[in-house]
Amino acid sequence: MFAKQLTQQLGKPTKGITGWLVKKFLENKNSFLEENAVELCNILPDNIVLELFGPGVGLSEAVKYLTGPKGKLYGIDVSEYMYEVSRKRLQDHIQTGKVILFHGSAENIPLCESKVDKVYHCNCYYFWPNLRAVSTEIHRVMKPAGGLMVTTINVESVKKAVSKGILKGKTWQPELYMEALKDTGFGDVRMEEREDTGRNFQAIFATAIK
């Protein structure tokens, strides 16, 4: 029962003590992966960037790169609590229009077709009800000329969570996500072993082909 409730909270944190604890866990656990996902995107000053976000750590990192007048950062999260946490974290950039956040499902991103240069996320694809539906939607909003998607993950940590009953029934295997990306129009889909400051992780790359 505990593992099931924790899985639900990790996928969609709610306001309250449990959701707050999950937020702190995500901030501590995912900061390293978020920062590396942003770096691997090679964000340029005038890029249009989208994160499928959590508590806003990655958003705070990505906005530093968007120094050009056309640079803009979008984010979407299904959790109302994470949405509100991130709005507070990014409120100064939201007021200037540099950052725009949405509360909603990644299966229905409220952006027009072929708008986004870079998309990134970490530790979240296994919470999506339908991998292909979200992959299709990510592909839809990305620009055709080399739009890049990056996700970072620590596969060993995920396997340990699965062994404890967390993520039960979830499609957590990175190979299955990569298959969904290929099936929905992405090319050059690959997973690379990476290391930063002595810590290992994996990064999945995919290029939008249209």
C-alpha positions in Angstrom: 0.0 0.0 0.0 2.8 2.4 0.9 4.7 1.7 -2.4 1.5 2.4 -4.4 0.8 5.7 -2.6 4.4 6.8 -3.0 4.2 6.0 -6.7 1.1 8.1 -7.0 2.7 11.0 -5.2 5.9 10.8 -7.3 3.8 10.9 -10.5 1.4 13.6 -9.3 2.4 15.3 -6.0 -0.5 16.9 -4.1 -0.5 19.7 -1.5 0.1 18.5 2.0 2.8 16.9 4.1 3.3 13.9 1.7 3.4 16.1 -1.4 5.9 18.4 0.4 8.2 15.5 1.3 8.0 14.3 -2.3 8.9 17.9 -3.5 11.9 18.0 -1.3 12.9 14.5 -2.5 12.6 15.5 -6.1 14.5 18.7 -5.5 17.4 16.8 -3.9 17.3 13.7 -6.1 16.6 15.3 -9.5 18.7 18.5 -9.4 21.8 16.7 -10.7 19.8 15.1 -13.6 17.9 18.3 -14.3 21.0 20.4 -14.6 22.6 17.8 -16.9 19.5 17.6 -19.1 19.6 21.4 -19.6 23.3 21.4 -20.4 23.0 18.5 -22.9 20.3 20.5 -24.7 22.8 23.1 -25.8 20.3 25.9 -25.3 21.0 29.0 -27.4 20.0 32.5 -26.2 17.0 32.8 -28.6 15.7 29.3 -28.4 12.2 28.3 -27.6 12.4 25.6 -24.9 9.9 23.3 -23.2 10.3 21.3 -20.0 7.9 18.7 -18.8 8.7 19.9 -15.3 8.5 19.0 -11.6 9.3 21.4 -8.8 11.0 23.9 -11.1 14.7 23.1 -10.6 15.3 22.5 -14.3 13.3 25.6 -15.3 15.4 27.8 -13.0 18.5 26.3 -14.7 17.3 26.6 -18.3 16.2 30.2 -18.1 19.8 31.3 -17.4 20.7 30.4 -21.0 17.8 32.3 -22.6 19.4 35.7 -22.6 18.2 36.7 -26.1 15.1 38.8 -26.8 13.4 35.9 -28.5 14.3 33.3 -26.0 11.4 31.8 -24.1 10.8 28.9 -21.7 7.6 26.9 -21.4 6.7 24.3 -18.9 3.8 21.9 -18.3 3.0 19.6 -15.3 -0.1 17.6 -14.5 0.3 18.3 -10.7 -1.4 21.5 -9.6 0.9 21.5 -6.6 4.1 21.3 -8.7 2.6 24.0 -10.9 2.1 26.4 -8.0 5.6 25.6 -6.5 7.2 26.3 -9.9 5.2 29.5 -10.4 6.6 30.8 -7.1 10.1 29.8 -7.9 10.0 31.4 -11.4 7.7 34.4 -10.6 10.2 37.1 -11.6 10.7 35.5 -15.0 7.0 34.9 -15.4 6.3 38.5 -14.8 8.6 39.5 -17.6 7.1 37.0 -20.0 10.3 35.0 -20.3 8.7 31.9 -18.7 5.2 30.6 -19.3 3.9 27.6 -17.3 0.9 25.4 -17.9 -1.0 23.2 -15.6 -2.1 20.2 -17.6 -1.3 16.9 -19.3 1.7 16.4 -21.5 -0.7 14.6 -23.9 -2.2 18.0 -24.7 0.5 20.7 -24.7 -1.1 24.1 -25.4 1.5 25.2 -28.0 1.2 25.5 -31.7 2.8 23.0 -34.1 6.6 23.2 -34.8 7.2 25.9 -32.3 9.9 24.5 -29.9 13.6 24.1 -30.5 14.5 22.0 -27.4 12.5 19.8 -25.1 13.9 18.2 -21.9 12.7 16.3 -18.9 14.0 13.8 -16.3 12.5 10.9 -14.3 9.0 11.3 -15.6 8.2 9.4 -18.7 7.2 6.3 -16.7 4.4 8.2 -15.1 2.7 9.0 -18.5 -0.4 6.9 -19.1 0.5 6.5 -22.8 4.1 6.8 -23.9 3.2 7.1 -27.6 0.5 9.8 -27.0 3.0 12.0 -25.2 5.8 11.3 -27.6 3.5 12.3 -30.5 2.6 15.5 -28.7 6.2 16.4 -28.0 7.0 15.7 -31.7 4.1 17.9 -32.8 5.3 21.0 -31.0 9.0 20.7 -32.0 10.6 22.4 -35.0 11.4 20.3 -37.9 15.0 21.6 -38.4 16.9 19.6 -35.8 14.6 20.0 -32.8 16.3 18.1 -30.0 14.7 16.2 -27.1 16.8 15.2 -24.1 15.8 13.2 -21.0 18.1 12.2 -18.2 17.7 9.2 -15.9 19.6 7.0 -13.5 18.6 3.5 -14.6 20.1 1.8 -11.6 18.1 4.0 -9.2 14.9 3.3 -11.1 15.6 -0.5 -10.9 16.1 -0.2 -7.2 12.8 1.5 -6.8 11.0 -1.1 -8.9 12.6 -3.9 -6.8 10.9 -2.2 -3.7 7.5 -2.2 -5.4 7.6 1.4 -6.5 6.5 2.1 -10.1 4.5 -1.1 -10.2 2.6 -1.4 -13.4 4.6 1.5 -15.0 6.5 1.4 -18.3 9.8 2.3 -16.8 12.2 0.6 -19.2 14.1 3.2 -21.2 14.1 0.9 -24.2 10.3 1.1 -24.4 10.4 4.9 -24.3 12.9 4.9 -27.0 10.7 2.7 -29.1 7.8 5.1 -28.6 10.0 8.0 -29.8 11.0 6.2 -32.9 7.4 5.2 -33.7 6.2 8.7 -33.4 8.6 10.4 -35.8 11.9 10.9 -33.9 15.2 10.0 -35.4 18.7 9.4 -34.1 17.2 8.0 -30.9 19.9 6.8 -28.6 20.9 6.4 -25.0 24.4 7.4 -23.8 26.2 6.6 -20.6 27.3 9.9 -19.0 29.3 11.0 -16.0 29.5 14.3 -14.1 31.6 14.9 -11.0 32.0 11.2 -10.4 28.3 10.4 -10.7 26.9 8.2 -13.5 23.6 8.6 -15.3 22.0 8.0 -18.7 20.8 10.5 -21.3 18.3 9.7 -24.0 18.6 11.9 -27.1 16.0 12.2 -30.0 15.8 14.5 -33.0 12.4 15.6 -34.4 12.1 14.5 -38.0 9.3 16.0 -40.1 
